[in-house]
Amino acid sequence: MPLRSDWSTATCPIARSADVLADPWVLLILRELFSGRSRFDELRDATGAADSVLARRLSAMTGAGLLARDTERGYALTDAGRETLPILHALARFSRVTDPDGPWGLQTSCARCGEAAASVDWCTHCEAPLDAESTLWARRSLGGEPFALVTGVPA
């Protein structure tokens, strides 16, 4: 039995996008893929998902065009998958609204100038767009050191 409605053919673009992205596991998998994890066991360990849950989500994400799979290298973001970065940034920033004193855990910076990002899609310091190729993340769980996002699609 499905947990929700199928919105894949909805006329509303938000409903169609939610059909693909409005699953917490999908968002956590995307976070880990951007962080450089690509293999099934790495994704399972980092997200805490059961094997069956992770396998279903990876299959659905591949079918939706967010991921490409390479048997040797694991999973990688496609162009469509990389387009989800502003959504993840917005969610991370929103966590500050819902828990302003909490350990946000994710700092985004511009890879061009090194300044902390005040926006989810534009560097207000060097006035350039923030995309997967120009964004650095620093996650407390990774020691707080900034690292470039991993965006390559397997050849």
N, CA, C and O atoms as a GROMACS GRO file, in nm:
protein
  620
    1MET      N    1   0.084  -0.118   0.000
    1MET     CA    2   0.000   0.000   0.000
    1MET      C    3   0.089   0.125   0.000
    1MET      O    4   0.178   0.136   0.084
    2PRO      N    5   0.066   0.218  -0.093
    2PRO     CA    6   0.147   0.338  -0.098
    2PRO      C    7   0.121   0.426   0.025
    2PRO      O    8   0.011   0.430   0.078
    3LEU      N    9   0.225   0.496   0.067
    3LEU     CA   10   0.212   0.584   0.181
    3LEU      C   11   0.150   0.718   0.145
    3LEU      O   12   0.104   0.791   0.233
    4ARG      N   13   0.146   0.750   0.017
    4ARG     CA   14   0.090   0.878  -0.028
    4ARG      C   15   0.040   0.865  -0.170
    4ARG      O   16   0.052   0.759  -0.233
    5SER      N   17  -0.015   0.972  -0.219
    5SER     CA   18  -0.066   0.973  -0.356
    5SER      C   19   0.046   0.976  -0.458
    5SER      O   20   0.159   1.014  -0.426
    6ASP      N   21   0.015   0.936  -0.579
    6ASP     CA   22   0.108   0.945  -0.691
    6ASP      C   23   0.084   1.079  -0.760
    6ASP      O   24  -0.023   1.102  -0.816
    7TRP      N   25   0.183   1.166  -0.754
    7TRP     CA   26   0.171   1.298  -0.814
    7TRP      C   27   0.256   1.311  -0.940
    7TRP      O   28   0.278   1.422  -0.989
    8SER      N   29   0.304   1.201  -0.993
    8SER     CA   30   0.396   1.205  -1.107
    8SER      C   31   0.335   1.266  -1.232
    8SER      O   32   0.409   1.315  -1.318
    9THR      N   33   0.205   1.265  -1.246
    9THR     CA   34   0.141   1.323  -1.365
    9THR      C   35   0.061   1.448  -1.331
    9THR      O   36  -0.017   1.495  -1.414
   10ALA      N   37   0.079   1.502  -1.212
   10ALA     CA   38   0.006   1.622  -1.171
   10ALA      C   39   0.042   1.740  -1.262
   10ALA      O   40   0.154   1.746  -1.314
   11THR      N   41  -0.051   1.830  -1.279
   11THR     CA   42  -0.022   1.949  -1.359
   11THR      C   43   0.058   2.052  -1.280
   11THR      O   44   0.120   2.141  -1.340
   12CYS      N   45   0.058   2.042  -1.149
   12CYS     CA   46   0.132   2.136  -1.064
   12CYS      C   47   0.279   2.094  -1.058
   12CYS      O   48   0.309   1.980  -1.023
   13PRO      N   49   0.372   2.184  -1.092
   13PRO     CA   50   0.514   2.148  -1.088
   13PRO      C   51   0.565   2.117  -0.947
   13PRO      O   52   0.657   2.038  -0.931
   14ILE      N   53   0.505   2.179  -0.846
   14ILE     CA   54   0.548   2.150  -0.709
   14ILE      C   55   0.506   2.008  -0.671
   14ILE      O   56   0.582   1.936  -0.608
   15ALA      N   57   0.386   1.969  -0.709
   15ALA     CA   58   0.340   1.832  -0.681
   15ALA      C   59   0.427   1.730  -0.753
   15ALA      O   60   0.464   1.628  -0.694
   16ARG      N   61   0.460   1.755  -0.881
   16ARG     CA   62   0.546   1.662  -0.955
   16ARG      C   63   0.685   1.652  -0.892
   16ARG      O   64   0.742   1.544  -0.883
   17SER      N   65   0.739   1.765  -0.849
   17SER     CA   66   0.870   1.764  -0.783
   17SER      C   67   0.862   1.691  -0.650
   17SER      O   68   0.953   1.615  -0.615
   18ALA      N   69   0.756   1.714  -0.575
   18ALA     CA   70   0.738   1.646  -0.447
   18ALA      C   71   0.727   1.495  -0.467
   18ALA      O   72   0.768   1.418  -0.380
   19ASP      N   73   0.672   1.453  -0.580
   19ASP     CA   74   0.660   1.310  -0.606
   19ASP      C   75   0.798   1.243  -0.606
   19ASP      O   76   0.810   1.126  -0.569
   20VAL      N   77   0.899   1.317  -0.648
   20VAL     CA   78   1.036   1.263  -0.653
   20VAL      C   79   1.114   1.294  -0.525
   20VAL      O   80   1.188   1.208  -0.476
   21LEU      N   81   1.099   1.414  -0.472
   21LEU     CA   82   1.190   1.462  -0.367
   21LEU      C   83   1.133   1.466  -0.226
   21LEU      O   84   1.209   1.483  -0.130
   22ALA      N   85   1.003   1.451  -0.209
   22ALA     CA   86   0.943   1.470  -0.076
   22ALA      C   87   0.949   1.344   0.008
   22ALA      O   88   0.851   1.307   0.073
   23ASP      N   89   1.062   1.280   0.008
   23ASP     CA   90   1.086   1.161   0.089
   23ASP      C   91   1.214   1.190   0.168
   23ASP      O   92   1.318   1.216   0.107
   24PRO      N   93   1.208   1.185   0.301
   24PRO     CA   94   1.329   1.216   0.379
   24PRO      C   95   1.450   1.132   0.341
   24PRO      O   96   1.562   1.181   0.344
   25TRP      N   97   1.429   1.005   0.305
   25TRP     CA   98   1.543   0.922   0.265
   25TRP      C   99   1.609   0.975   0.139
   25TRP      O  100   1.732   0.974   0.128
   26VAL      N  101   1.529   1.021   0.044
   26VAL     CA  102   1.584   1.076  -0.080
   26VAL      C  103   1.672   1.197  -0.049
   26VAL      O  104   1.781   1.212  -0.104
   27LEU      N  105   1.624   1.283   0.039
   27LEU     CA  106   1.702   1.402   0.074
   27LEU      C  107   1.833   1.366   0.144
   27LEU      O  108   1.936   1.426   0.118
   28LEU      N  109   1.828   1.267   0.232
   28LEU     CA  110   1.951   1.224   0.301
   28LEU      C  111   2.048   1.157   0.204
   28LEU      O  112   2.170   1.175   0.216
   29ILE      N  113   1.996   1.081   0.111
   29ILE     CA  114   2.082   1.018   0.010
   29ILE      C  115   2.149   1.126  -0.076
   29ILE      O  116   2.268   1.118  -0.104
   30LEU      N  117   2.071   1.227  -0.117
   30LEU     CA  118   2.129   1.337  -0.194
   30LEU      C  119   2.239   1.406  -0.115
   30LEU      O  120   2.345   1.437  -0.169
   31ARG      N  121   2.214   1.431   0.013
   31ARG     CA  122   2.316   1.494   0.098
   31ARG      C  123   2.446   1.414   0.095
   31ARG      O  124   2.554   1.471   0.081
   32GLU      N  125   2.435   1.285   0.108
   32GLU     CA  126   2.554   1.201   0.111
   32GLU      C  127   2.623   1.193  -0.024
   32GLU      O  128   2.746   1.189  -0.031
   33LEU      N  129   2.546   1.192  -0.132
   33LEU     CA  130   2.607   1.191  -0.265
   33LEU      C  131   2.683   1.321  -0.290
   33LEU      O  132   2.794   1.318  -0.344
   34PHE      N  133   2.625   1.434  -0.250
   34PHE     CA  134   2.697   1.561  -0.262
   34PHE      C  135   2.822   1.562  -0.175
   34PHE      O  136   2.920   1.629  -0.207
   35SER      N  137   2.820   1.488  -0.065
   35SER     CA  138   2.934   1.482   0.027
   35SER      C  139   3.043   1.386  -0.019
   35SER      O  140   3.149   1.379   0.043
   36GLY      N  141   3.017   1.313  -0.126
   36GLY     CA  142   3.121   1.228  -0.181
   36GLY      C  143   3.102   1.080  -0.160
   36GLY      O  144   3.182   1.000  -0.208
   37ARG      N  145   2.999   1.041  -0.089
   37ARG     CA  146   2.973   0.898  -0.073
   37ARG      C  147   2.897   0.849  -0.195
   37ARG      O  148   2.803   0.916  -0.240
   38SER      N  149   2.935   0.735  -0.250
   38SER     CA  150   2.871   0.689  -0.373
   38SER      C  151   2.836   0.541  -0.370
   38SER      O  152   2.754   0.496  -0.450
   39ARG      N  153   2.894   0.466  -0.282
   39ARG     CA  154   2.871   0.322  -0.277
   39ARG      C  155   2.755   0.289  -0.184
   39ARG      O  156   2.728   0.362  -0.088
   40PHE      N  157   2.687   0.180  -0.214
   40PHE     CA  158   2.570   0.140  -0.138
   40PHE      C  159   2.600   0.134   0.011
   40PHE      O  160   2.525   0.190   0.091
   41ASP      N  161   2.708   0.067   0.050
   41ASP     CA  162   2.737   0.052   0.192
   41ASP      C  163   2.770   0.185   0.258
   41ASP      O  164   2.735   0.206   0.374
   42GLU      N  165   2.835   0.276   0.187
   42GLU     CA  166   2.863   0.408   0.242
   42GLU      C  167   2.734   0.486   0.264
   42GLU      O  168   2.716   0.550   0.368
   43LEU      N  169   2.644   0.479   0.166
   43LEU     CA  170   2.516   0.549   0.177
   43LEU      C  171   2.432   0.490   0.290
   43LEU      O  172   2.368   0.564   0.364
   44ARG      N  173   2.432   0.358   0.302
   44ARG     CA  174   2.357   0.291   0.409
   44ARG      C  175   2.410   0.334   0.545
   44ARG      O  176   2.332   0.372   0.633
   45ASP      N  177   2.540   0.329   0.563
   45ASP     CA  178   2.600   0.364   0.692
   45ASP      C  179   2.578   0.511   0.727
   45ASP      O  180   2.551   0.544   0.843
   46ALA      N  181   2.589   0.599   0.629
   46ALA     CA  182   2.577   0.742   0.655
   46ALA      C  183   2.433   0.786   0.682
   46ALA      O  184   2.409   0.879   0.758
   47THR      N  185   2.336   0.719   0.618
   47THR     CA  186   2.196   0.758   0.636
   47THR      C  187   2.126   0.677   0.744
   47THR      O  188   2.027   0.724   0.801
   48GLY      N  189   2.175   0.556   0.772
   48GLY     CA  190   2.107   0.469   0.866
   48GLY      C  191   1.990   0.395   0.806
   48GLY      O  192   1.911   0.333   0.879
   49ALA      N  193   1.976   0.400   0.675
   49ALA     CA  194   1.864   0.332   0.608
   49ALA      C  195   1.887   0.182   0.604
   49ALA      O  196   2.000   0.135   0.592
   50ALA      N  197   1.779   0.108   0.616
   50ALA     CA  198   1.786  -0.037   0.599
   50ALA      C  199   1.819  -0.067   0.453
   50ALA      O  200   1.789   0.014   0.364
   51ASP      N  201   1.880  -0.181   0.427
   51ASP     CA  202   1.918  -0.219   0.290
   51ASP      C  203   1.800  -0.210   0.195
   51ASP      O  204   1.812  -0.157   0.085
   52SER      N  205   1.685  -0.263   0.237
   52SER     CA  206   1.568  -0.264   0.148
   52SER      C  207   1.518  -0.123   0.120
   52SER      O  208   1.478  -0.093   0.007
   53VAL      N  209   1.520  -0.037   0.220
   53VAL     CA  210   1.477   0.102   0.203
   53VAL      C  211   1.572   0.173   0.107
   53VAL      O  212   1.528   0.241   0.014
   54LEU      N  213   1.701   0.158   0.130
   54LEU     CA  214   1.800   0.225   0.046
   54LEU      C  215   1.792   0.175  -0.098
   54LEU      O  216   1.797   0.255  -0.191
   55ALA      N  217   1.780   0.045  -0.116
   55ALA     CA  218   1.772  -0.011  -0.251
   55ALA      C  219   1.651   0.045  -0.327
   55ALA      O  220   1.662   0.080  -0.444
   56ARG      N  221   1.537   0.053  -0.260
   56ARG     CA  222   1.417   0.107  -0.325
   56ARG      C  223   1.435   0.254  -0.361
   56ARG      O  224   1.398   0.296  -0.471
   57ARG      N  225   1.493   0.332  -0.270
   57ARG     CA  226   1.510   0.474  -0.297
   57ARG      C  227   1.612   0.497  -0.409
   57ARG      O  228   1.590   0.580  -0.496
   58LEU      N  229   1.722   0.424  -0.407
   58LEU     CA  230   1.822   0.440  -0.514
   58LEU      C  231   1.764   0.402  -0.649
   58LEU      O  232   1.790   0.468  -0.750
   59SER      N  233   1.685   0.297  -0.652
   59SER     CA  234   1.620   0.256  -0.777
   59SER      C  235   1.524   0.364  -0.826
   59SER      O  236   1.524   0.398  -0.945
   60ALA      N  237   1.445   0.418  -0.736
   60ALA     CA  238   1.350   0.524  -0.773
   60ALA      C  239   1.423   0.650  -0.818
   60ALA      O  240   1.382   0.714  -0.915
   61MET      N  241   1.531   0.686  -0.749
   61MET     CA  242   1.607   0.805  -0.785
   61MET      C  243   1.676   0.788  -0.920
   61MET      O  244   1.685   0.883  -0.998
   62THR      N  245   1.724   0.668  -0.948
   62THR     CA  246   1.783   0.640  -1.079
   62THR      C  247   1.676   0.648  -1.187
   62THR      O  248   1.697   0.706  -1.293
   63GLY      N  249   1.561   0.588  -1.160
   63GLY     CA  250   1.449   0.593  -1.255
   63GLY      C  251   1.398   0.733  -1.280
   63GLY      O  252   1.352   0.764  -1.390
   64ALA      N  253   1.407   0.820  -1.179
   64ALA     CA  254   1.362   0.959  -1.194
   64ALA      C  255   1.468   1.046  -1.261
   64ALA      O  256   1.442   1.163  -1.289
   65GLY      N  257   1.586   0.989  -1.287
   65GLY     CA  258   1.690   1.065  -1.356
   65GLY      C  259   1.779   1.147  -1.265
   65GLY      O  260   1.856   1.231  -1.314
   66LEU      N  261   1.772   1.126  -1.133
   66LEU     CA  262   1.858   1.201  -1.041
   66LEU      C  263   1.997   1.141  -1.030
   66LEU      O  264   2.093   1.212  -1.001
   67LEU      N  265   2.007   1.010  -1.053
   67LEU     CA  266   2.133   0.938  -1.036
   67LEU      C  267   2.166   0.856  -1.158
   67LEU      O  268   2.079   0.816  -1.235
   68ALA      N  269   2.295   0.831  -1.174
   68ALA     CA  270   2.345   0.733  -1.270
   68ALA      C  271   2.419   0.628  -1.188
   68ALA      O  272   2.480   0.659  -1.086
   69ARG      N  273   2.412   0.505  -1.233
   69ARG     CA  274   2.478   0.398  -1.158
   69ARG      C  275   2.590   0.337  -1.241
   69ARG      O  276   2.574   0.309  -1.360
   70ASP      N  277   2.703   0.319  -1.176
   70ASP     CA  278   2.818   0.253  -1.235
   70ASP      C  279   2.855   0.140  -1.141
   70ASP      O  280   2.875   0.163  -1.022
   71THR      N  281   2.863   0.017  -1.192
   71THR     CA  282   2.886  -0.098  -1.106
   71THR      C  283   3.019  -0.090  -1.031
   71THR      O  284   3.032  -0.148  -0.924
   72GLU      N  285   3.117  -0.019  -1.086
   72GLU     CA  286   3.246  -0.009  -1.020
   72GLU      C  287   3.255   0.109  -0.923
   72GLU      O  288   3.319   0.098  -0.818
   73ARG      N  289   3.194   0.221  -0.957
   73ARG     CA  290   3.208   0.342  -0.876
   73ARG      C  291   3.087   0.373  -0.789
   73ARG      O  292   3.095   0.460  -0.702
   74GLY      N  293   2.979   0.305  -0.808
   74GLY     CA  294   2.859   0.331  -0.730
   74GLY      C  295   2.766   0.427  -0.800
   74GLY      O  296   2.747   0.419  -0.921
   75TYR      N  297   2.706   0.517  -0.724
   75TYR     CA  298   2.606   0.611  -0.775
   75TYR      C  299   2.666   0.749  -0.788
   75TYR      O  300   2.753   0.787  -0.710
   76ALA      N  301   2.619   0.824  -0.886
   76ALA     CA  302   2.664   0.962  -0.903
   76ALA      C  303   2.545   1.047  -0.944
   76ALA      O  304   2.450   0.999  -1.006
   77LEU      N  305   2.552   1.172  -0.909
   77LEU     CA  306   2.447   1.267  -0.945
   77LEU      C  307   2.450   1.296  -1.095
   77LEU      O  308   2.557   1.312  -1.154
   78THR      N  309   2.334   1.301  -1.154
   78THR     CA  310   2.321   1.346  -1.292
   78THR      C  311   2.304   1.498  -1.290
   78THR      O  312   2.306   1.559  -1.183
   79ASP      N  313   2.287   1.558  -1.407
   79ASP     CA  314   2.259   1.702  -1.410
   79ASP      C  315   2.133   1.733  -1.329
   79ASP      O  316   2.130   1.831  -1.255
   80ALA      N  317   2.030   1.650  -1.343
   80ALA     CA  318   1.906   1.671  -1.266
   80ALA      C  319   1.933   1.658  -1.116
   80ALA      O  320   1.879   1.735  -1.037
   81GLY      N  321   2.015   1.562  -1.078
   81GLY     CA  322   2.048   1.546  -0.937
   81GLY      C  323   2.122   1.666  -0.882
   81GLY      O  324   2.098   1.707  -0.769
   82ARG      N  325   2.214   1.722  -0.961
   82ARG     CA  326   2.288   1.840  -0.917
   82ARG      C  327   2.197   1.961  -0.899
   82ARG      O  328   2.226   2.050  -0.820
   83GLU      N  329   2.087   1.963  -0.973
   83GLU     CA  330   1.992   2.074  -0.962
   83GLU      C  331   1.919   2.075  -0.828
   83GLU      O  332   1.850   2.172  -0.797
   84THR      N  333   1.932   1.969  -0.749
   84THR     CA  334   1.866   1.966  -0.618
   84THR      C  335   1.945   2.039  -0.511
   84THR      O  336   1.896   2.056  -0.400
   85LEU      N  337   2.065   2.083  -0.541
   85LEU     CA  338   2.150   2.148  -0.441
   85LEU      C  339   2.081   2.268  -0.373
   85LEU      O  340   2.087   2.277  -0.251
   86PRO      N  341   2.018   2.359  -0.447
   86PRO     CA  342   1.952   2.470  -0.377
   86PRO      C  343   1.841   2.424  -0.282
   86PRO      O  344   1.814   2.491  -0.182
   87ILE      N  345   1.779   2.312  -0.311
   87ILE     CA  346   1.676   2.259  -0.222
   87ILE      C  347   1.740   2.215  -0.091
   87ILE      O  348   1.688   2.244   0.017
   88LEU      N  349   1.852   2.144  -0.100
   88LEU     CA  350   1.923   2.101   0.022
   88LEU      C  351   1.972   2.221   0.100
   88LEU      O  352   1.964   2.223   0.223
   89HIS      N  353   2.024   2.322   0.031
   89HIS     CA  354   2.068   2.443   0.100
   89HIS      C  355   1.951   2.510   0.170
   89HIS      O  356   1.965   2.554   0.284
   90ALA      N  357   1.838   2.519   0.103
   90ALA     CA  358   1.721   2.582   0.164
   90ALA      C  359   1.676   2.506   0.288
   90ALA      O  360   1.638   2.566   0.388
   91LEU      N  361   1.678   2.374   0.283
   91LEU     CA  362   1.640   2.294   0.399
   91LEU      C  363   1.739   2.316   0.514
   91LEU      O  364   1.698   2.327   0.630
   92ALA      N  365   1.868   2.321   0.483
   92ALA     CA  366   1.967   2.344   0.587
   92ALA      C  367   1.948   2.482   0.651
   92ALA      O  368   1.955   2.496   0.773
   93ARG      N  369   1.922   2.580   0.568
   93ARG     CA  370   1.900   2.715   0.621
   93ARG      C  371   1.770   2.722   0.700
   93ARG      O  372   1.763   2.792   0.801
   94PHE      N  373   1.668   2.650   0.656
   94PHE     CA  374   1.541   2.649   0.727
   94PHE      C  375   1.556   2.589   0.866
   94PHE      O  376   1.485   2.629   0.959
   95SER      N  377   1.647   2.496   0.882
   95SER     CA  378   1.667   2.436   1.015
   95SER      C  379   1.709   2.542   1.116
   95SER      O  380   1.684   2.526   1.236
   96ARG      N  381   1.772   2.648   1.070
   96ARG     CA  382   1.810   2.757   1.159
   96ARG      C  383   1.688   2.834   1.208
   96ARG      O  384   1.687   2.887   1.318
   97VAL      N  385   1.584   2.838   1.125
   97VAL     CA  386   1.460   2.905   1.163
   97VAL      C  387   1.386   2.822   1.267
   97VAL      O  388   1.336   2.876   1.366
   98THR      N  389   1.381   2.692   1.246
   98THR     CA  390   1.306   2.606   1.336
   98THR      C  391   1.381   2.576   1.465
   98THR      O  392   1.319   2.542   1.566
   99ASP      N  393   1.513   2.589   1.464
   99ASP     CA  394   1.594   2.563   1.583
   99ASP      C  395   1.715   2.656   1.583
   99ASP      O  396   1.827   2.612   1.557
  100PRO      N  397   1.693   2.786   1.611
  100PRO     CA  398   1.802   2.884   1.598
  100PRO      C  399   1.921   2.858   1.690
  100PRO      O  400   2.031   2.903   1.659
  101ASP      N  401   1.901   2.789   1.800
  101ASP     CA  402   2.011   2.763   1.892
  101ASP      C  403   2.070   2.624   1.874
  101ASP      O  404   2.162   2.584   1.945
  102GLY      N  405   2.017   2.550   1.776
  102GLY     CA  406   2.061   2.413   1.756
  102GLY      C  407   2.190   2.404   1.677
  102GLY      O  408   2.237   2.502   1.620
  103PRO      N  409   2.247   2.286   1.676
  103PRO     CA  410   2.371   2.262   1.601
  103PRO      C  411   2.340   2.240   1.453
  103PRO      O  412   2.320   2.127   1.410
  104TRP      N  413   2.336   2.347   1.376
  104TRP     CA  414   2.293   2.339   1.236
  104TRP      C  415   2.371   2.234   1.160
  104TRP      O  416   2.314   2.160   1.080
  105GLY      N  417   2.499   2.228   1.182
  105GLY     CA  418   2.578   2.122   1.123
  105GLY      C  419   2.621   2.140   0.979
  105GLY      O  420   2.703   2.062   0.930
  106LEU      N  421   2.570   2.241   0.907
  106LEU     CA  422   2.608   2.258   0.767
  106LEU      C  423   2.630   2.406   0.738
  106LEU      O  424   2.538   2.487   0.749
  107GLN      N  425   2.751   2.439   0.701
  107GLN     CA  426   2.785   2.574   0.659
  107GLN      C  427   2.818   2.570   0.511
  107GLN      O  428   2.900   2.490   0.468
  108THR      N  429   2.754   2.656   0.433
  108THR     CA  430   2.785   2.663   0.291
  108THR      C  431   2.870   2.786   0.265
  108THR      O  432   2.848   2.892   0.322
  109SER      N  433   2.967   2.769   0.175
  109SER     CA  434   3.056   2.877   0.138
  109SER      C  435   3.075   2.876  -0.013
  109SER      O  436   3.052   2.775  -0.080
  110CYS      N  437   3.117   2.989  -0.065
  110CYS     CA  438   3.148   3.002  -0.207
  110CYS      C  439   3.291   2.952  -0.231
  110CYS      O  440   3.384   2.999  -0.166
  111ALA      N  441   3.308   2.860  -0.322
  111ALA     CA  442   3.440   2.806  -0.353
  111ALA      C  443   3.527   2.909  -0.425
  111ALA      O  444   3.650   2.898  -0.424
  112ARG      N  445   3.466   3.009  -0.488
  112ARG     CA  446   3.542   3.109  -0.561
  112ARG      C  447   3.612   3.206  -0.466
  112ARG      O  448   3.731   3.234  -0.480
  113CYS      N  449   3.535   3.258  -0.368
  113CYS     CA  450   3.591   3.362  -0.280
  113CYS      C  451   3.612   3.314  -0.138
  113CYS      O  452   3.681   3.380  -0.060
  114GLY      N  453   3.554   3.200  -0.101
  114GLY     CA  454   3.572   3.146   0.033
  114GLY      C  455   3.480   3.203   0.139
  114GLY      O  456   3.486   3.164   0.255
  115GLU      N  457   3.394   3.296   0.101
  115GLU     CA  458   3.303   3.358   0.198
  115GLU      C  459   3.183   3.269   0.226
  115GLU      O  460   3.136   3.195   0.139
  116ALA      N  461   3.134   3.276   0.350
  116ALA     CA  462   3.013   3.202   0.388
  116ALA      C  463   2.896   3.252   0.304
  116ALA      O  464   2.883   3.372   0.279
  117ALA      N  465   2.812   3.160   0.263
  117ALA     CA  466   2.699   3.195   0.177
  117ALA      C  467   2.582   3.245   0.262
  117ALA      O  468   2.542   3.181   0.359
  118ALA      N  469   2.530   3.360   0.224
  118ALA     CA  470   2.413   3.415   0.292
  118ALA      C  471   2.285   3.381   0.216
  118ALA      O  472   2.175   3.409   0.264
  119SER      N  473   2.299   3.322   0.100
  119SER     CA  474   2.188   3.286   0.014
  119SER      C  475   2.205   3.141  -0.026
  119SER      O  476   2.315   3.086  -0.017
  120VAL      N  477   2.099   3.078  -0.070
  120VAL     CA  478   2.110   2.940  -0.112
  120VAL      C  479   2.150   2.926  -0.259
  120VAL      O  480   2.185   2.817  -0.304
  121ASP      N  481   2.146   3.036  -0.333
  121ASP     CA  482   2.177   3.022  -0.475
  121ASP      C  483   2.268   3.131  -0.532
  121ASP      O  484   2.295   3.131  -0.652
  122TRP      N  485   2.316   3.222  -0.449
  122TRP     CA  486   2.395   3.333  -0.501
  122TRP      C  487   2.495   3.378  -0.395
  122TRP      O  488   2.458   3.397  -0.279
  123CYS      N  489   2.620   3.396  -0.433
  123CYS     CA  490   2.720   3.448  -0.340
  123CYS      C  491   2.706   3.599  -0.336
  123CYS      O  492   2.728   3.667  -0.436
  124THR      N  493   2.669   3.652  -0.221
  124THR     CA  494   2.651   3.795  -0.209
  124THR      C  495   2.784   3.869  -0.202
  124THR      O  496   2.788   3.991  -0.217
  125HIS      N  497   2.892   3.798  -0.180
  125HIS     CA  498   3.024   3.861  -0.173
  125HIS      C  499   3.084   3.881  -0.312
  125HIS      O  500   3.120   3.993  -0.348
  126CYS      N  501   3.094   3.773  -0.391
  126CYS     CA  502   3.154   3.787  -0.524
  126CYS      C  503   3.049   3.794  -0.635
  126CYS      O  504   3.083   3.800  -0.753
  127GLU      N  505   2.923   3.792  -0.597
  127GLU     CA  506   2.810   3.810  -0.689
  127GLU      C  507   2.809   3.708  -0.803
  127GLU      O  508   2.788   3.743  -0.919
  128ALA      N  509   2.831   3.582  -0.767
  128ALA     CA  510   2.827   3.473  -0.865
  128ALA      C  511   2.729   3.366  -0.816
  128ALA      O  512   2.706   3.353  -0.696
  129PRO      N  513   2.673   3.292  -0.909
  129PRO     CA  514   2.579   3.187  -0.866
  129PRO      C  515   2.649   3.076  -0.789
  129PRO      O  516   2.764   3.042  -0.817
  130LEU      N  517   2.578   3.020  -0.692
  130LEU     CA  518   2.627   2.903  -0.618
  130LEU      C  519   2.563   2.780  -0.681
  130LEU      O  520   2.442   2.763  -0.679
  131ASP      N  521   2.648   2.695  -0.735
  131ASP     CA  522   2.599   2.569  -0.791
  131ASP      C  523   2.688   2.459  -0.736
  131ASP      O  524   2.775   2.484  -0.653
  132ALA      N  525   2.665   2.339  -0.782
  132ALA     CA  526   2.740   2.225  -0.727
  132ALA      C  527   2.890   2.238  -0.749
  132ALA      O  528   2.969   2.186  -0.670
  133GLU      N  529   2.932   2.307  -0.854
  133GLU     CA  530   3.074   2.321  -0.883
  133GLU      C  531   3.140   2.435  -0.805
  133GLU      O  532   3.262   2.440  -0.797
  134SER      N  533   3.061   2.525  -0.747
  134SER     CA  534   3.120   2.641  -0.680
  134SER      C  535   3.080   2.651  -0.533
  134SER      O  536   3.087   2.758  -0.474
  135THR      N  537   3.041   2.540  -0.475
  135THR     CA  538   2.996   2.540  -0.336
  135THR      C  539   3.085   2.452  -0.250
  135THR      O  540   3.124   2.342  -0.291
  136LEU      N  541   3.116   2.500  -0.132
  136LEU     CA  542   3.187   2.421  -0.032
  136LEU      C  543   3.091   2.398   0.084
  136LEU      O  544   3.014   2.488   0.121
  137TRP      N  545   3.096   2.280   0.140
  137TRP     CA  546   3.021   2.250   0.262
  137TRP      C  547   3.119   2.223   0.374
  137TRP      O  548   3.226   2.167   0.351
  138ALA      N  549   3.084   2.262   0.492
  138ALA     CA  550   3.154   2.221   0.613
  138ALA      C  551   3.048   2.160   0.703
  138ALA      O  552   2.955   2.228   0.747
  139ARG      N  553   3.064   2.031   0.731
  139ARG     CA  554   2.968   1.961   0.816
  139ARG      C  555   3.037   1.922   0.946
  139ARG      O  556   3.149   1.870   0.944
  140ARG      N  557   2.971   1.948   1.057
  140ARG     CA  558   3.029   1.914   1.187
  140ARG      C  559   3.064   1.766   1.194
  140ARG      O  560   3.164   1.728   1.256
  141SER      N  561   2.981   1.682   1.131
  141SER     CA  562   3.008   1.539   1.137
  141SER      C  563   3.134   1.502   1.062
  141SER      O  564   3.186   1.391   1.079
  142LEU      N  565   3.185   1.592   0.979
  142LEU     CA  566   3.308   1.567   0.905
  142LEU      C  567   3.423   1.652   0.960
  142LEU      O  568   3.520   1.677   0.889
  143GLY      N  569   3.411   1.695   1.084
  143GLY     CA  570   3.518   1.770   1.148
  143GLY      C  571   3.513   1.920   1.124
  143GLY      O  572   3.601   1.991   1.172
  144GLY      N  573   3.414   1.969   1.052
  144GLY     CA  574   3.399   2.111   1.030
  144GLY      C  575   3.488   2.170   0.923
  144GLY      O  576   3.483   2.290   0.899
  145GLU      N  577   3.569   2.089   0.859
  145GLU     CA  578   3.657   2.139   0.752
  145GLU      C  579   3.578   2.149   0.621
  145GLU      O  580   3.507   2.055   0.584
  146PRO      N  581   3.588   2.262   0.551
  146PRO     CA  582   3.518   2.275   0.423
  146PRO      C  583   3.567   2.172   0.322
  146PRO      O  584   3.685   2.137   0.320
  147PHE      N  585   3.475   2.123   0.240
  147PHE     CA  586   3.513   2.032   0.134
  147PHE      C  587   3.426   2.061   0.013
  147PHE      O  588   3.310   2.102   0.026
  148ALA      N  589   3.483   2.039  -0.104
  148ALA     CA  590   3.409   2.061  -0.228
  148ALA      C  591   3.305   1.951  -0.245
  148ALA      O  592   3.328   1.836  -0.208
  149LEU      N  593   3.193   1.988  -0.301
  149LEU     CA  594   3.089   1.892  -0.327
  149LEU      C  595   3.133   1.802  -0.442
  149LEU      O  596   3.206   1.845  -0.531
  150VAL      N  597   3.089   1.679  -0.440
  150VAL     CA  598   3.122   1.583  -0.545
  150VAL      C  599   3.006   1.580  -0.642
  150VAL      O  600   2.892   1.554  -0.603
  151THR      N  601   3.035   1.607  -0.769
  151THR     CA  602   2.927   1.623  -0.865
  151THR      C  603   2.942   1.540  -0.991
  151THR      O  604   2.852   1.542  -1.075
  152GLY      N  605   3.051   1.470  -1.008
  152GLY     CA  606   3.076   1.402  -1.134
  152GLY      C  607   2.985   1.285  -1.160
  152GLY      O  608   2.948   1.211  -1.069
  153VAL      N  609   2.950   1.268  -1.285
  153VAL     CA  610   2.873   1.153  -1.330
  153VAL      C  611   2.970   1.048  -1.380
  153VAL      O  612   3.061   1.082  -1.455
  154PRO      N  613   2.955   0.922  -1.341
  154PRO     CA  614   3.049   0.820  -1.390
  154PRO      C  615   3.054   0.816  -1.541
  154PRO      O  616   2.952   0.830  -1.609
  155ALA      N  617   3.172   0.796  -1.593
  155ALA     CA  618   3.189   0.789  -1.739
  155ALA      C  619   3.147   0.652  -1.789
  155ALA      O  620   3.153   0.626  -1.909
   0.00000   0.00000   0.00000
